[in-house]
Amino acid sequence: MNFKTARIMAVNLFLILALPLLISAQESQHQPDPTWQAPAEEAAKTNPLPDKTEAAAGGRKLFLRDCANCHGQDAHGTEDTEAPDLHLPAVQKQSDGALFWKISNGNVKRGMPAFSRTPEASRWQIVSYLRTLKAGSDSTNSEQPESRKPESQKNDPKK
């Protein structure tokens, strides 16, 4: 084994071992606002657009327009805001109704604006898009189930 191969293997090993630590470190850095909880009846609401690829694709467009400034193009957050990485389990474990309520009402204390003027169907589309995100992944992850990919990515091995 030559030096270059050994170096590549060492870097790959480091990345494999470090990635879970980086993900857990980010999870521990994000401190959710304990007072920002959806009322039980709102959290119990179900998404009227479940498992609709078109809804998630539309939600991604809305996310890029309305949310990416704070949460980043890939929904991993940005360095200059306190907006959380939306791939984190703390976000993903919330119900669709809770996410919808948070999008609708915002959190002024943490700088999250309310999007209550955005049409209801559009807010549900954003929730559908958020459901395509996975902890520690990119929003265009090729490992997404085919049924959860936007129509433009289906059956395209490059995406």
N, C-alpha and C positions, 0 to 999 in steps of 0.2 A: 504494500500500500504506500503510495507516495504522499508527500506532505500536503499537497492540494486536496486529495481525497480525504485524508484524515481531518483536515481543517473543516471541510464541508460537512463531514459526519459530526464533528464536534459542535458546529453551529446548529445543525438540525437537532441534535440531541438537546442542546440548551433550549432551543425554541419549544420543543415538545414538552420539556419539563417546566419551563418558565410560564407558558401560556396559562395553565390553570391558576398559577399564583397571581398573575397579572389580573385575571378575571376576578378572582376572589378579592384581591386588593381593591379593585374598583368597586365591587359590591360593598365592601366594608367602608369605603370612603363616602358612598352615597348614604346620606342620612335622610330618610323620608320625613316629611312633616307629619308628626303623629296626629295633629288636629285636622289634617286634610283627608277626611274619610267620607266616602259617599254614604248618604243615608241608606239604610237597609233596603227600602223599597226601590231606590234608584239602582243600587248594586245588583238587585235581583232581576233587573230588566235584561232581556235577551236581545241579541243583535238580530234585526229582521233580515239581514243580508248575510247569514252564515254560509260559509263554504262557497261563496260566489266569487270566482276568480276575477270577474270584471269589477266587482266592488273593491277588491284589494288593489287592483291595478289603478282604479280611479282614486282610491285612498292614497296610494303612493304619490300620485300627481298633486293631490291636495296637500299632502304632508310636505312635499318639496316646496310648494308655494307658501304654506302657512307656518310650518313647524321647523323646517331645516335650519333657519337662522339661529335657533337656539340649540336644537337637538342634533344638528349636523345632517349632512346629506345622507349619511349611512345610519342615522339614528343612534349613533354612539355618543352623542353629546359633543360639546365644543369646549375648548379650554377657557374661553372668555365668558362663559355663562355657568350657572349652577344647574342647568338643565340636566337631568339624569340621562344616562345611557338607557334607551328604551328596550334594549335586549336583556337587561338585567332581570333575574328571577323576581326581584322585588316588584318590578313592573308587570312582568308577564304572568305572575300568579294572580293578579287582580281580575275580577270578573269583567266581562264586556260592559256590563252596566256601570261599573265603577269607573272604567276608563272613559266611557261616554260622558258620565257626570263630570269627571275632572276636565275633559276637553271643553265641555259646555260652560262650566263655572270658573275655571281657572283657579289660581292660587296667588293672590296679590302679594302675600308675604314673601313668596319665593320668586316673584317676577313672571309667573305664568298668566298670560292674559286669558280672559274668557272668550270663547268662540261661540257664544249663544246666538249670535246673529248669522253664523254660518248655517245654511239649511240643515235640518235634522238628518236627512239622508246622507249628506256629505260628511257629517260627523261620524255616522255609522260606518261609512266607507273608510275613514281614517282608522277606526277601531279594527276593521277587517284587515287593513294593511298592517297594523301593529301586531296582529296575530300571525303574520308571516315571518316576523322576526324571531330569532332564536338566540338564547344566551350565548355570548361569545362568538356570534356569527355576523356576517355581512348580510344586509337586507336582500342582496341578490344571490344568496348562497345557492350553489347548484345542487345542494343536497335537499332542497325543499321538495316535498312531495309534488308530483306533477300537478295534482289537483289544486295546490296552493300557489302555483306559479302564475304570474300575470300571463295572459294569453300570448303576448309577444315573445315569451320565453319558452313556451311549450315546444317540445320535440326539437329544440335547438341545442345541440351538445355543447356549444360554446357558452351557453348561459346557465 
